[in-house]
Amino acid sequence: MLDHIGIAVSNFDRACAFYDHALAPLGITLMMIVPKEHTGGVSVGGYGQHRPQFWIHEETQQHPGVHVAFEAADHATVDAFYHAALAAGGTDNGAPGLRPHYHESYYGAFVHDPDGNNIEAVCHHPQSQ
């Protein structure tokens, strides 16, 4: 349903270091950094698998509270995302596990990024084979 989404980060380099590690288990990488001459001097980067769909831009005034959920292929990938995000400086906001109050096969993990945004990986498939 969504084509892309963008969030503000207070420190672009720190955010890139976090997302480079946290999103790697999901096969998501930094695909593009927009030249500053096209952004009015603002640091902007796009992450994705086939094209940039998750964008970050540096902004001094933060408005945390954004929630972004990335689709994971299986439960092991959700677990790998969670551990990579914590190792990259994220903080726990919900360890990997089933969330039957959402849906019987909803398996997700939640972390706060360095700016307090709620970042999730979720698998909607029953336990992986």
C-alpha positions as CSV (number, residue, x, y, z in Angstrom):
1,M,0.0,0.0,0.0
2,L,2.8,2.5,0.8
3,D,5.3,3.5,-1.8
4,H,7.8,5.1,0.6
5,I,8.1,6.8,4.0
6,G,10.5,9.3,5.5
7,I,11.5,10.1,9.0
8,A,13.6,12.9,10.6
9,V,16.8,12.0,12.5
10,S,18.9,14.3,14.7
11,N,22.3,13.0,13.5
12,F,22.4,11.6,10.0
13,D,25.7,9.7,10.4
14,R,24.6,8.1,13.7
15,A,21.2,7.1,12.1
16,C,23.0,5.6,9.1
17,A,25.2,3.5,11.4
18,F,22.1,2.3,13.3
19,Y,20.0,1.5,10.2
20,D,22.9,-0.1,8.3
21,H,23.2,-2.7,11.0
22,A,19.5,-3.0,12.1
23,L,18.1,-3.4,8.6
24,A,20.9,-5.7,7.2
25,P,19.1,-8.9,8.4
26,L,16.0,-7.8,6.4
27,G,18.1,-7.4,3.3
28,I,17.6,-3.6,3.4
29,T,20.6,-1.4,2.6
30,L,21.4,2.3,2.1
31,M,20.8,2.7,-1.7
32,M,21.0,6.4,-2.2
33,I,22.4,9.6,-0.6
34,V,20.8,12.6,-2.3
35,P,23.4,15.3,-3.2
36,K,23.1,18.2,-0.7
37,E,22.8,20.7,-3.7
38,H,19.4,19.1,-4.3
39,T,18.2,19.2,-0.7
40,G,19.1,22.7,0.4
41,G,22.1,21.3,2.4
42,V,20.1,18.7,4.3
43,S,21.5,15.1,4.6
44,V,19.0,12.7,3.0
45,G,19.4,9.0,2.4
46,G,17.1,6.2,1.1
47,Y,17.1,2.6,2.2
48,G,15.5,-0.3,0.3
49,Q,15.9,-3.7,-1.3
50,H,15.1,-2.9,-5.0
51,R,14.7,0.8,-4.7
52,P,14.7,3.4,-1.8
53,Q,11.5,3.2,0.2
54,F,12.6,4.2,3.7
55,W,14.1,7.7,3.8
56,I,15.8,9.5,6.6
57,H,16.7,13.2,6.7
58,E,18.6,15.2,9.2
59,E,16.5,17.7,11.1
60,T,17.5,19.6,14.2
61,Q,14.0,19.7,15.8
62,Q,12.8,16.1,16.5
63,H,9.2,14.9,16.7
64,P,9.7,11.3,17.8
65,G,6.9,8.9,17.9
66,V,7.0,7.6,14.3
67,H,6.3,3.8,14.0
68,V,7.7,2.0,11.0
69,A,7.3,-1.8,10.6
70,F,9.4,-3.7,8.1
71,E,8.2,-7.0,6.7
72,A,10.4,-10.0,7.5
73,A,10.4,-13.3,5.7
74,D,10.4,-15.5,8.8
75,H,10.7,-15.6,12.6
76,A,14.5,-16.0,12.5
77,T,14.8,-12.8,10.5
78,V,12.7,-10.9,13.0
79,D,15.1,-12.2,15.8
80,A,18.1,-11.2,13.7
81,F,16.7,-7.7,13.2
82,Y,16.1,-7.3,16.9
83,H,19.6,-8.4,18.0
84,A,21.3,-6.3,15.2
85,A,19.3,-3.2,16.2
86,L,20.2,-3.6,19.9
87,A,23.9,-4.1,19.0
88,A,23.7,-0.9,16.8
89,G,22.5,1.2,19.7
90,G,18.8,0.7,19.7
91,T,16.8,0.1,22.9
92,D,14.3,-2.6,23.5
93,N,10.6,-1.8,23.0
94,G,9.4,-5.4,22.8
95,A,11.4,-8.6,22.3
96,P,10.7,-10.9,19.5
97,G,7.6,-13.0,20.0
98,L,4.0,-13.7,19.0
99,R,1.5,-10.9,19.4
100,P,-1.8,-12.8,19.3
101,H,-3.7,-9.7,20.4
102,Y,-2.9,-8.4,16.9
103,H,-3.3,-11.6,15.0
104,E,-2.6,-15.2,15.8
105,S,0.4,-15.4,13.5
106,Y,1.8,-11.9,14.2
107,Y,5.4,-12.3,15.2
108,G,7.2,-9.1,15.8
109,A,10.1,-7.3,17.5
110,F,10.3,-3.6,18.4
111,V,13.2,-1.3,19.1
112,H,13.6,2.5,19.6
113,D,16.2,4.0,17.3
114,P,18.6,6.6,18.6
115,D,16.0,9.3,18.1
116,G,13.2,7.4,19.9
117,N,11.3,6.2,16.8
118,N,9.6,2.9,17.2
119,I,11.1,0.5,14.6
120,E,9.6,-3.0,14.1
121,A,10.2,-6.1,12.1
122,V,7.2,-8.4,11.6
123,C,6.4,-11.7,10.1
124,H,2.8,-12.6,9.4
125,H,3.5,-16.3,8.7
126,P,3.2,-19.2,11.2
127,Q,6.4,-20.5,12.8
128,S,9.0,-21.0,10.1
129,Q,9.7,-24.5,8.9
